[in-house]
Amino acid sequence: MIPLLSLQTPRPSLFLTHYPPRLPTPLPRFKSPPHRTHHFPVHSFSNDQQQQQPANQKLPNQQPRTLFPGGYKRPEIKVPNIVLQLDPEDVIRGGSEALGLIDKAVSKSVGIVVLNGSIGGGGSGKSLYEAACLVKSVVRDRAYLLIGERVDIATAVDASGVVLSDQGLPSIVARNMMMGSRTESVVLPLVARIVQTPNAALNASNSEGADFLIYALGPEEDLDVEMSSGFGNVKIPIFVLNASRGGFTLSMGASKLLKSGASGLVLSLEELRLLGDDALRQMFDTKANPLMGELSLFIDAVSQIDEPFLLAIVGEFNSGKSTVINALLGKRYLNEGVVPTTNEITFLCYSKSGSEEQQRCERHPDGQYICYLPAPILKEMNIVDTPGTNVILQRQQRLTEEFVPRADLLLFVISADRPLTESEVAFLRYTQQWKKKVVFVLNKSDLYRNSSELEEAMLFIKENTRKLLKTDDVILYPISARSALEAKLSASPDLGKDYTELPVSKSHLKISRFYDLEQFLYSFLDASTTTGMERIRLKLETPIAIAERLLSACETLVKQDSQYAKQDLTFATELIDSVKEYAIKMENESISWRRKTMSLIDATKCRVLELIESTLQLSNLDLVASYIFRGEKSATMPATLKIQNDIIGPALTDAQKLLGEYLKWLQSNSARGGKQYKEQFEKRWTSVTYPTSQIHLEAHDMAKKVDLSIRVIENISAGATSKLFEKQIREAFLGTFGGLGAAGLSASLLTSVLPTTLEDLLALGLCSAGGFIAISSFPARKQAIVDKVNEIADGLAREVEEAMQNDLMETVGNLENFVKTIGKPYQDAAQERLDKLLDLQEELSNVDKKLRTLRIEIQNVHVS
Ligand SMILES: Nc1nc2c(ncn2[C@@H]2O[C@H](COP(=O)(O)OP(=O)(O)OP(=O)(O)O)[C@@H](O)[C@H]2O)c(=O)[nH]1
């Protein structure tokens, strides 16, 4: 029976596949300067279930900034970068000024914010929590927020992770605690460690799996010396903190620290302010292309075109990769063992000299080993030994994954005791995104008891790999690398001079298949054979496949960015248009102001009418007499005084107050609206720099004052109005009594006892027929005054209403202009970005066409 256990009952996953965004530092020829911008993948632990949930399914809005999709989204740490270190007390005491500074910092240069917990003398849990909430609300998702030591608070405020001191929790515990409390999230929490020594740094990065380090640089320490004495081997970003807290100044050479290999600096708010924007911009070009890391892969592949064919040996740990290589080389050059033996990428190339000292292995600064060996197979083929794809330290697994795109051919070593495990399947799937040709070997086939077990296993592997790779052309060699090596070694301990001299006998069953594998590989080296041609094609296709992958990632990014640019444009346009709704709201609210004003005018009118009613009485003989006899030049009459002092005067004051408030309301409402719009634009597009010329324009729009309605009222004089009233009254009395003479007038004295107009008229009618006729016109005259008052008051109401409406329209118009003005740069920026992205899309599709042509040409390559 074939041991298919691993497929039926998956082995407990040790550590899972995470495909990191950063590619390994290319081989010797290509080494990035330490101060270049990179994206560091953050490695972490996870579980199987998590692996099955691709990050991009869970986070549709997250941009795929990397070519290496993994089960979890590992936060990328851009380097160089600035870590802003905050004290909770400073945040709370600093109030809005401190928050403003943090806001500016994260919008410009800071990629990570660390809020001190118990480290650095942080305050109580309560104040730390409050500070964390404040900082989180400012930072939002623009930078990573990490809390010192306090996993609970980091979780409570949904921070990106924690920073642990030397004596703090183990990284894995902190990470698991955070992951446990946010099972929904596909973004892994960050765990950073503060270290003081190279050993602690190595330990934190290698065994602990910290994501980055904060190195507290003592006053006497020189980073150059420290880096060369151990920190240099640390593979995760190291941010340097000036422990003496003297502050990083330019004179101290913050940029020198970066050149020494630091990934960035840890600065306080004060230090950040002192350094200034320009200096920071010079030091930290944080706006680097996210695909730069992957691009180096392409450049590297192109430069390798003339180099020997690159055969990468991949497979799970302990599957026998090193033994296969040793068997191919004919000598035990590489260590073999049941515990993972290959921790780094080992690059084997040919050394002409056979002397022992020429057979050397060098450790490259990036951790890779380069071994120069005299084995003939290396003459035309470089072989790469990789760490297992399921090794305990995730970094090693990553190394292997990162190496895949560079290889021209993958030799996939499957162990007979566990054929095609889950992690092998996952790894195979991964290789396919790079369109890699894979040749399988079923190693340790000596473990099968008989040929039918072997046949069964082979059938199983072929069937499944066919499905996985979607091809019928699956090449599988069942081998026993150990037997093949032993056979070679026992036949000649001095092998390796020439392949043709290898005494691997076809007749020996255990090693015969290895012979076939070797034949296959050697046929690759002979350009005159079909497989030899294929080798050339594969070599040429390596950069093409990388380019295609890059291109498709670029296309996705550009498509997504265009989508965002379109959304931005729509948002800007809609925001500008929405000012109309704001105007409608203001208009609706203004109705109550108009109502109040109208009812004030109306109330005043009513009071005037009441006064008319009570004044224009024939029974008011005193009044009649004084109007008729005193004449126009006489002192102001009491009724007039009442109009002036009690009715019109206070009404005008009230109206002025009311309209003043109305104008203030208009002004503050539009100013508030304008401010809200401005904030919305600024909040959404923190990166758009607002042109200074615009600021004047916007200030101009908002400064425009409106005052039409108040001017209408100001034009009314209480004195003039009451004079007019007096004139009207006098005219009414004169018109009525002026022709009666003394008899009529004295007769009318009778009426002084009679209260109503009707009674007045009756009495007068009794006294004289002529008097009756004259006096009978009095009601009409009174009515005329009433009408006049109505007309004036209604006219005034109309005028005021119109003026109020005009003030509203002008205010709203100013607000609309203001919003249009402030929105324009954002609208233009979005449009410009969209246009550029559309051009870019076209460029990319042209590149795509060229790549297709190239691929066809490579397929048609012939040796002449
Ligand atoms: N029975 C048998 N054992 C083998 C064979 N090939 C390798 N082994 C054994 O398997 C174990 C692991 O071999 P390595 O070559 O170190 O395996 P590896 O895949 O390079 O291991 P890592 O470098 O740790 O990933 C060793 O004990 C080998 O002796 C084989 O063909 N048959």
The ligand as an ORCA input file, in Angstrom:
! r2SCAN-3c Opt
* xyz 0 1
  N      16.209      5.767      2.045
  C      16.663      6.835      1.451
  N      17.027      7.876      2.187
  C      17.475      8.981      1.544
  C      17.540      9.054      0.163
  N      18.007     10.265     -0.170
  C      18.224     10.922      0.978
  N      17.909     10.146      2.016
  C      17.991     10.504      3.427
  O      17.039     11.492      3.768
  C      17.578     12.355      4.743
  C      17.504     13.769      4.281
  O      18.294     13.979      3.179
  P      18.789     15.399      2.720
  O      19.471     15.249      1.428
  O      19.507     16.074      3.805
  O      17.412     16.060      2.559
  P      17.130     17.577      2.211
  O      15.862     17.607      1.473
  O      18.306     18.210      1.546
  O      16.939     18.201      3.643
  P      16.933     19.717      4.010
  O      18.180     20.312      3.473
  O      16.861     19.735      5.465
  O      15.718     20.319      3.405
  C      19.026     11.910      4.973
  O      19.090     11.098      6.097
  C      19.333     11.121      3.741
  O      20.308     10.138      3.961
  C      17.150      7.930     -0.586
  O      17.189      7.882     -1.813
  N      16.703      6.864      0.108
*
